[in-house]
Amino acid sequence: MKTNELSGPALDWAVAKCEGVDEEAFRLFYRDAEGDGDAEFHYSTDWAQGGPIIEREGIFCKPTINKGWRSYQRDPFSNGICNSQYGPTPLISAMRCYVASKLGDTVHIPEELA
């Protein structure tokens, strides 16, 4: 799946993967995506989870003229922008930016989350 199209459980799963969440936690996450439990991962909707990543990774967000959000991440070596992603909310655009920086422009998402 293209990183710029990730949303909901698929985006949260990709962020969890970037964060190094272990396999047992992934299994719990899958069960929630199927409606059988309480999700532990809400990176793209909960500032308490996504906010620290934004701060740690140096991602910044700004509104766009079409009522969405653009997030950027600078390359620490060249001082240029190395990642840029769009989204309907600041957290979604920032988490897409984070995933792109770690996993690239396409991500293999488990079928049950795609």
JOSUL-V788957 format. One record per pair of residues at least 24 apart in sequence whose C-alpha atoms are under 7 Angstrom apart, sorted by the first residue. I is the first residue (numbers start at 1). GAP is how many residues later the second one is. D is the distance in whole Angstrom. If there is no record, write none. Layout:
I & GAP & D
I & GAP & D
//
This chain:
1 & 105 & 5
1 & 106 & 5
1 & 107 & 6
1 & 108 & 7
2 & 103 & 6
2 & 104 & 4
2 & 105 & 6
3 & 93 & 6
3 & 97 & 6
3 & 102 & 5
3 & 103 & 5
3 & 104 & 6
4 & 81 & 6
4 & 82 & 7
4 & 92 & 6
9 & 24 & 6
9 & 104 & 6
10 & 99 & 7
10 & 103 & 5
10 & 104 & 6
12 & 29 & 6
12 & 30 & 6
12 & 31 & 6
12 & 32 & 6
14 & 85 & 7
15 & 80 & 7
15 & 84 & 6
18 & 81 & 7
18 & 84 & 6
33 & 80 & 7
44 & 47 & 5
44 & 48 & 5
44 & 51 & 6
45 & 46 & 6
50 & 41 & 7
54 & 40 & 7
59 & 35 & 7
61 & 29 & 6
61 & 33 & 7
69 & 24 & 6
71 & 26 & 6
72 & 25 & 7
//
